[in-house]
Amino acid sequence: MKITALRTAMVEIPIEPPLKTSIHQIGSVGCVLVFLDTDEGITGEGYAFTLSAERLDVIDALVKSLAHVVVGRDPFDVEAIWRGMWNDIHFVGRAGLTNFAMAAIDTACWDIVGKAMDKPLYKIFGGCRDKIKTYASGGLWLSLSIDELVVEAKGFIDQGFRAMKARLGKPCIEEDVERIAAVRAAIGSNIDLMADANQGLTVDHAIRLGRKLEAFNLVWFEEPVPTHDHEGHAMIAAVLDTPIASGETEYTHQGIKRMIDAKAADILMPDLQRMAGLTEFRKVAALAEAHDLPISPHIFSEQSLAIAGSAPNCTYLEYMPWFEPLYNETMAVEDGMVAMPDRPGVGFTFDMDAVERYRIG
């Protein structure tokens, strides 16, 4: 089998109403969809994304710039293709949008492998479970009032979720505490609750807030300070009983290893596109397991099921609904769990009518 062509499409999916975190204003997500065609009629699919459609054309150009490394290759030689792309981007940098481009292509290669073998990727990677706990991540935003938070939290329970994540980052600590208290009161003590500050706090602020939040039995306190501040993360983790989760903006195993060495997080949260694809993501999951650390993948819910179903140290899948409109298939939540897809490859295929509906550029 040979890869015969690399094709892309740029789309923008609106998010209504716009969302707010401690550092983001999010009105849409833009994606570069990648299609790898083969001489046996199998097409692999992947994507890279960014908030809004700004710089999407840069990602698209980076993906296309790697076509010469990919076209003509056997897609089963995934490691060799990944290494070829890694060497090709060396001069322009091995962190940033170059990784995004690699991830979309690498995921599409693995999608071909699964489709050719007629098996879901989590089985090919070595399945360890057929379903995993998930948490609702597409709500409880900083832009909501307390009354809106309560309504949305109860709605997640009605949808089958048994875990959910709320955002932090109000200027006043007591206001954040009041919001978490309201959500906890609304959902009760048997529903798992996480909190995410989106890197928007200082170390002192995070410690003072974290101490007050310990009364609410959080599963984790996510990204209290900027991701590069490993020392700050480690200081917070050392003094709080609530586990600290972080890592979604680290790049490849080198970035994750620096976090591990610094004891910067109790739970690691690798991101598929910053890991430069499933090839590297699998190694990062194994690296974390070697240090007795759990992982929970960041976004890319559909693609991350391949990791969630094959990495024993994966504890939760982040359920982010932003990209659902692009797919023919959906993820079903039952009693707080998502089942691994029994379809070959990634298990999710782009709905071409939706692609045309959201297409830009």
KAKAPE-V477038 format. One line per field, one symbol per residue. ss: DSSP state (H for helix, E for strand, C for the rest). psi: psi as a letter, one per 20 degrees, with the letter a starting at -180 (. if undefined). burial: # if it has 9 or more other C-alpha atoms within 8 Angstrom, else .. A space follows every 50 residues. Layout:
ss->???
psi->???
burial->???
This chain:
ss->CCEEEEEEEEEEEEEEEEEECCCCEEEEEEEEEEEEEECCCCEEEEEEEE EECCCHHHHHHHHHHCHHHHCCCCCCCHHHHHHHHHHHCHHHCCCCHHHH HHHHHHHHHHHHHHHHHCCEHHHHCCCCCCEEEEEECCCCCCCCCHHHHH HHHHHHHHCCCCEEEEECCCCCHHHHHHHHHHHHHHHCCCCEEEEECCCC CCHHHHHHHHHHHHHHCCCCEECCCCCCCHHHHHHHHHHCCCCEEECCCC CHHHHHHHHHHHCCCCEECCECCCCCCHHHHHHHHHHHHHCCCEECCECC HHHHHHHHCCCCCECCEEECHHHHHHECCCCCEECCEEECCCCCECCCCE CHHHHHHHECC
psi->qqphqpqqppqpoqoprqqpaiiqooirppqopppoqrijjppqqrqqrq pajpjhhggghgghijhhhgpiqpiilgghgghggghhjghiqkqbhhhg ggggggghghgggghhilqqhhghinpiqjrqqqqoikalrhiqrgghgg ggghhhghiiqjqrpqqrjqhpghggghghhggghhiriippprppikkj rrggggggghhhiiijlqgropmhrqhimhggghgghhiqhpqppriijq pahgghhhgghiliqhpqmqpghhikrhghghhgghgghhjkpqqoqpbl gghihhghiiohjphqppoojhihiiqhrrpppoljqpqqqjqqbhjpqp ohghghhjqr.
burial->.############.#..#####...##############..######### ###..#..##.###.##.###.#.#..#..##.###..#....#.#.### ###############..########.#...#######..###.#....## .###.##..###########..#.###.######.##...########## #.#.######..##...##########..#.######..#.#######.# ###.###.##.############################...######## ###########.########.#...##.....#..######.######.# #..##..##..
